Structure formats: structure tokens, C-alpha cells
Amino acid sequence: MDDRLERVIRQQLRKAGRQFEEAKKAYTEGRGDREGSNVGAELYDLPTDDGRARIVCRRHAERRAVTVDAEGRPDCFESGHADCEGCAEDVRDGYVETW
């Protein structure tokens, strides 16, 4: 009984490890696709870090490296939220806080 239990546990751990690696790979590939579309950082003359704009998020009061679209919206932008709307306006006007 102990050998069977050990074998089942090993199989499940291997399966979980494979799923983790697949998820990690998908996440990395997804981030890579976004980095190529950061036209807003150059358009609005924002400082960049690894191709992403370095801004200070007004909503969460933290430094972030994000992609910015052509309309000046960071990828963390949430439509209708006052802080996010203000941040996008600041990016377009050139007054956004950067680091």
C-alpha cells in the first residue's frame, strides 16, 4: 500500500510541475507580446525600463513599469476610475509622475 501511495503522490507532483511550467511559459509569452506594443512610451516621451514606461500609479501610489498605448493609457488603466482617468490625462499632457 505504501508503494502505491508513494507512486500516486510522485505522479501528481510531476503533473503539477508540468502544469506550473506551462503556465509560467504562457505568462512569459504573454508579457513578451505586450512589450512590443508600447508605442505610447515613445510618443509621450516617458522614461522606460526594459521597453516599458516608468510611471507612478496614482490609484495605488506605487512605482510601476507598464506599457502605454497610443492614447496615453497605461496597461493598468481602468475606464471610469477617477485616478486612472487622471493618470491617462497626465500622460497625454506630459505631467505624469515618473521614476
Backbone as a chain_set.jsonl record, in Angstrom:
{"seq": "MDDRLERVIRQQLRKAGRQFEEAKKAYTEGRGDREGSNVGAELYDLPTDDGRARIVCRRHAERRAVTVDAEGRPDCFESGHADCEGCAEDVRDGYVETW", "coords": {"N": [[0.813, -1.194, 0.0], [1.954, 1.242, 0.738], [3.863, 1.682, -1.278], [2.277, 2.062, -3.517], [0.877, 4.389, -2.806], [2.998, 6.199, -2.598], [3.844, 6.213, -5.28], [1.567, 7.326, -6.553], [1.534, 9.868, -5.379], [3.986, 10.892, -6.342], [3.417, 10.928, -9.098], [1.369, 12.813, -9.181], [2.736, 15.07, -8.263], [4.596, 15.417, -10.339], [2.822, 15.973, -12.431], [1.689, 18.379, -11.495], [3.988, 19.955, -11.545], [4.531, 20.045, -14.311], [2.24, 21.421, -15.197], [2.65, 23.848, -13.888], [4.999, 24.786, -15.158], [4.034, 25.057, -17.788], [2.138, 27.093, -17.406], [3.807, 29.145, -16.523], [5.374, 29.536, -18.804], [3.4, 30.387, -20.634], [2.641, 32.782, -19.415], [5.036, 34.259, -19.587], [5.289, 34.429, -22.386], [2.998, 35.901, -22.957], [3.555, 38.361, -21.707], [5.695, 39.145, -23.26], [4.511, 39.689, -25.724], [3.119, 42.038, -25.18], [5.149, 43.884, -24.692], [6.2, 44.686, -27.153], [4.322, 46.406, -28.121], [4.409, 48.988, -27.101], [3.932, 51.8, -27.884], [3.165, 54.216, -26.834], [4.981, 55.035, -24.841], [7.207, 56.049, -26.217], [5.894, 57.937, -27.796], [4.848, 59.783, -25.951], [7.124, 60.57, -24.717], [8.196, 59.229, -22.372], [10.179, 58.012, -19.614], [11.799, 54.831, -19.872], [11.959, 51.354, -18.912], [13.297, 48.407, -19.665], [11.792, 48.568, -22.015], [9.29, 49.333, -21.138], [7.151, 51.914, -19.886], [8.063, 53.992, -17.167], [6.181, 54.834, -14.594], [4.404, 56.535, -11.916], [1.842, 55.137, -10.233], [-1.243, 56.605, -9.77], [-3.512, 55.648, -8.59], [-2.822, 53.474, -6.906], [-0.62, 54.455, -5.664], [2.108, 53.708, -6.229], [5.271, 52.784, -7.7], [5.492, 51.826, -11.081], [6.289, 49.791, -13.903], [5.056, 49.942, -16.969], [3.233, 49.187, -20.013], [2.251, 51.582, -22.441], [-0.452, 52.702, -24.317], [-1.236, 54.105, -27.595], [-3.046, 56.096, -27.042], [-2.326, 57.102, -24.636], [-2.898, 55.586, -22.383], [-2.022, 53.625, -19.639], [-1.282, 50.069, -19.247], [-2.512, 49.204, -16.953], [-4.746, 50.685, -16.73], [-8.057, 51.578, -15.83], [-11.125, 52.045, -17.062], [-13.31, 54.688, -16.276], [-12.537, 54.971, -13.627], [-11.579, 57.471, -11.435], [-8.89, 58.151, -10.671], [-7.407, 56.681, -12.556], [-8.326, 57.771, -14.976], [-7.395, 60.384, -14.626], [-4.65, 59.899, -14.557], [-4.152, 58.986, -17.182], [-4.79, 61.322, -18.567], [-2.773, 62.977, -17.567], [-0.523, 61.685, -18.63], [-0.911, 62.164, -21.372], [-0.786, 64.962, -21.347], [1.765, 65.373, -20.499], [2.515, 65.585, -17.838], [2.752, 63.502, -16.048], [3.824, 61.679, -13.172], [7.01, 60.303, -12.952], [9.612, 57.834, -12.564]], "CA": [[0.0, 0.0, 0.0], [2.813, 2.421, 0.808], [4.489, 1.892, -2.584], [1.26, 2.621, -4.401], [0.637, 5.76, -2.365], [4.177, 6.975, -2.995], [3.794, 6.353, -6.737], [0.494, 8.267, -6.872], [1.988, 11.198, -4.967], [5.014, 11.311, -7.306], [2.757, 11.242, -10.364], [0.648, 14.076, -9.018], [3.727, 16.145, -8.183], [5.104, 15.638, -11.701], [1.749, 16.612, -13.182], [1.614, 19.762, -11.018], [5.187, 20.63, -12.047], [4.331, 20.309, -15.741], [1.241, 22.477, -15.316], [3.283, 25.086, -13.46], [5.904, 25.216, -16.225], [3.215, 25.516, -18.907], [1.563, 28.385, -17.023], [4.906, 30.1, -16.493], [5.73, 29.804, -20.196], [2.315, 31.184, -21.209], [2.742, 34.112, -18.817], [6.195, 34.917, -20.187], [4.961, 34.737, -23.774], [2.01, 36.973, -22.942], [4.243, 39.611, -21.384], [6.532, 39.491, -24.404], [3.661, 40.267, -26.763], [2.755, 43.397, -24.805], [6.292, 44.773, -24.715], [6.395, 45.203, -28.484], [3.258, 47.349, -28.482], [4.49, 50.13, -26.201], [4.151, 52.999, -28.695], [2.878, 55.393, -26.026], [6.162, 55.47, -24.097], [7.98, 56.916, -27.106], [5.026, 59.016, -28.257], [4.699, 60.768, -24.89], [8.465, 60.82, -24.194], [8.285, 58.743, -20.995], [11.351, 57.17, -19.365], [11.451, 53.419, -19.987], [12.742, 50.31, -18.254], [13.041, 47.187, -20.435], [10.768, 48.836, -23.011], [8.023, 49.751, -20.534], [7.193, 53.246, -19.285], [8.179, 54.018, -15.704], [5.276, 55.85, -14.052], [3.911, 56.336, -10.554], [0.399, 54.908, -10.297], [-1.99, 57.489, -8.878], [-4.544, 54.879, -7.898], [-2.241, 52.638, -5.853], [0.531, 55.183, -5.115], [3.302, 52.882, -6.312], [6.001, 52.865, -8.95], [5.186, 50.711, -11.978], [6.792, 49.779, -15.273], [3.876, 49.495, -17.714], [3.125, 49.601, -21.402], [1.315, 52.684, -22.64], [-0.943, 52.65, -25.697], [-1.133, 55.346, -28.366], [-3.954, 57.08, -26.46], [-1.786, 57.52, -23.352], [-3.437, 54.79, -21.274], [-1.185, 52.51, -19.183], [-1.997, 48.79, -19.314], [-3.277, 49.01, -15.716], [-5.839, 51.656, -16.813], [-9.425, 51.09, -15.653], [-12.039, 53.07, -17.536], [-14.299, 55.13, -15.314], [-11.943, 55.236, -12.323], [-11.098, 58.856, -11.463], [-7.421, 58.189, -10.655], [-6.914, 56.166, -13.835], [-8.626, 58.778, -15.988], [-6.466, 61.483, -14.395], [-3.312, 59.442, -14.943], [-4.088, 58.991, -18.64], [-4.741, 62.728, -18.979], [-1.439, 63.47, -17.244], [0.406, 61.126, -19.612], [-1.11, 62.9, -22.626], [-0.37, 66.351, -21.161], [3.188, 65.404, -20.174], [2.708, 65.912, -16.426], [2.688, 62.299, -15.223], [4.986, 61.464, -12.31], [7.817, 59.161, -13.392], [10.747, 57.498, -11.702]], "C": [[0.857, 1.257, 0.0], [3.475, 2.715, -0.534], [3.504, 2.522, -3.557], [0.978, 4.09, -4.072], [1.793, 6.672, -2.781], [4.184, 7.229, -4.499], [2.736, 7.362, -7.165], [0.918, 9.694, -6.525], [3.039, 11.726, -5.936], [4.388, 11.704, -8.64], [2.044, 12.585, -10.284], [1.609, 15.265, -8.925], [4.313, 16.451, -9.555], [4.072, 16.378, -12.546], [1.632, 18.091, -12.795], [2.815, 20.562, -11.517], [5.066, 20.969, -13.526], [3.324, 21.44, -15.949], [1.83, 23.84, -14.926], [4.195, 25.631, -14.559], [5.138, 25.715, -17.445], [2.614, 26.897, -18.618], [2.636, 29.469, -17.018], [5.319, 30.504, -17.908], [4.674, 30.683, -20.864], [2.359, 32.618, -20.677], [3.891, 34.9, -19.447], [5.92, 35.311, -21.629], [3.955, 35.882, -23.853], [2.628, 38.321, -22.628], [5.096, 40.067, -22.557], [5.736, 40.126, -25.515], [3.322, 41.716, -26.442], [3.926, 44.349, -24.949], [6.527, 45.383, -26.089], [5.388, 46.265, -28.869], [3.259, 48.599, -27.617], [4.806, 51.404, -26.974], [3.958, 54.265, -27.875], [4.081, 55.913, -25.268], [7.013, 56.4, -24.948], [7.169, 58.139, -27.513], [4.928, 60.14, -27.228], [6.006, 61.046, -24.158], [8.593, 60.461, -22.712], [9.568, 57.945, -20.806], [10.933, 55.7, -19.373], [12.427, 52.538, -19.224], [12.373, 49.006, -18.936], [11.892, 47.381, -21.422], [9.428, 49.273, -22.456], [8.195, 51.103, -19.856], [7.246, 53.135, -17.771], [7.331, 55.161, -15.182], [4.96, 55.54, -12.598], [2.394, 56.263, -10.642], [-0.307, 55.806, -9.282], [-2.98, 56.713, -8.038], [-3.982, 54.11, -6.706], [-1.009, 53.259, -5.211], [1.777, 54.304, -5.069], [3.966, 53.056, -7.669], [5.709, 51.619, -9.771], [5.91, 50.893, -13.301], [5.692, 49.14, -16.115], [4.002, 49.865, -19.186], [2.063, 50.688, -21.493], [0.864, 52.64, -24.094], [-0.866, 54.028, -26.349], [-2.035, 56.449, -27.824], [-3.511, 57.533, -25.076], [-2.307, 56.76, -22.164], [-2.456, 53.678, -20.907], [-1.976, 51.205, -19.216], [-2.773, 48.475, -18.039], [-4.497, 49.935, -15.671], [-7.191, 50.975, -16.657], [-10.376, 52.223, -15.998], [-13.073, 53.409, -16.47], [-13.75, 55.419, -13.933], [-11.268, 56.607, -12.383], [-9.573, 58.941, -11.493], [-6.841, 57.724, -11.978], [-7.156, 57.161, -14.959], [-7.658, 59.955, -15.863], [-5.05, 61.13, -14.81], [-3.163, 59.485, -16.462], [-4.031, 60.424, -19.175], [-3.355, 63.311, -18.723], [-0.393, 62.945, -18.225], [0.306, 61.92, -20.907], [-0.615, 64.344, -22.528], [1.113, 66.483, -20.815], [3.496, 65.732, -18.726], [2.7, 64.693, -15.503], [3.972, 62.158, -14.407], [5.706, 60.206, -12.758], [8.924, 58.912, -12.372], [11.914, 57.026, -12.512]], "O": [[0.521, 2.235, -0.668], [3.633, 3.881, -0.897], [3.864, 3.412, -4.328], [0.857, 4.923, -4.97], [1.574, 7.785, -3.259], [4.495, 8.335, -4.943], [2.987, 8.174, -8.055], [0.682, 10.62, -7.301], [2.988, 12.896, -6.316], [4.784, 12.701, -9.243], [2.111, 13.392, -11.211], [1.322, 16.341, -9.45], [4.507, 17.616, -9.9], [4.413, 17.3, -13.287], [1.492, 18.953, -13.663], [2.67, 21.731, -11.874], [5.455, 22.058, -13.95], [3.538, 22.317, -16.786], [1.539, 24.854, -15.561], [4.158, 26.825, -14.853], [5.547, 26.692, -18.072], [2.59, 27.763, -19.492], [2.389, 30.59, -17.465], [5.582, 31.677, -18.174], [5.016, 31.622, -21.583], [2.133, 33.563, -21.432], [3.731, 36.069, -19.797], [6.278, 36.411, -22.051], [4.06, 36.74, -24.73], [2.253, 39.326, -23.231], [5.202, 41.266, -22.814], [6.237, 41.023, -26.192], [3.247, 42.543, -27.35], [3.728, 45.514, -25.293], [7.016, 46.509, -26.174], [5.588, 46.964, -29.862], [2.209, 49.209, -27.42], [5.843, 52.025, -26.741], [4.544, 55.297, -28.202], [4.198, 57.121, -25.065], [7.489, 57.425, -24.462], [7.698, 59.249, -27.569], [4.924, 61.316, -27.591], [6.006, 61.68, -23.103], [9.037, 61.274, -21.901], [10.01, 57.268, -21.734], [9.835, 55.365, -18.929], [13.559, 52.928, -18.935], [11.241, 48.542, -18.799], [11.104, 46.462, -21.643], [8.511, 49.557, -23.226], [9.26, 51.402, -19.316], [6.57, 52.302, -17.169], [7.708, 56.326, -15.308], [5.21, 54.438, -12.11], [1.742, 57.213, -11.075], [-0.007, 55.77, -8.088], [-3.257, 57.082, -6.896], [-4.582, 54.09, -5.632], [-0.413, 52.665, -4.312], [2.42, 54.165, -4.029], [3.323, 53.422, -8.653], [5.68, 50.506, -9.248], [6.116, 52.016, -13.759], [5.424, 47.944, -15.993], [4.78, 50.745, -19.554], [1.104, 50.708, -20.721], [1.691, 52.551, -25.001], [-0.469, 55.001, -25.709], [-1.812, 57.624, -28.117], [-4.236, 58.27, -24.407], [-2.177, 57.229, -21.033], [-2.092, 52.87, -21.762], [-3.206, 51.228, -19.213], [-3.609, 47.572, -18.039], [-5.208, 49.961, -14.666], [-7.45, 49.936, -17.264], [-10.423, 53.24, -15.306], [-13.641, 52.518, -15.838], [-14.431, 56.056, -13.13], [-10.473, 56.869, -13.286], [-9.019, 59.724, -12.264], [-5.88, 58.314, -12.472], [-6.284, 57.371, -15.802], [-7.159, 60.465, -16.867], [-4.331, 61.968, -15.355], [-2.152, 59.969, -16.97], [-3.305, 60.703, -20.128], [-2.822, 64.048, -19.552], [0.521, 63.675, -18.608], [1.325, 62.308, -21.477], [-0.091, 64.891, -23.498], [1.657, 67.587, -20.837], [4.621, 66.118, -18.408], [2.646, 64.852, -14.283], [5.063, 62.473, -14.883], [5.084, 59.157, -12.925], [9.128, 59.694, -11.443], [12.96, 56.698, -11.953]]}, "num_chains": 1, "name": "protein.A"}
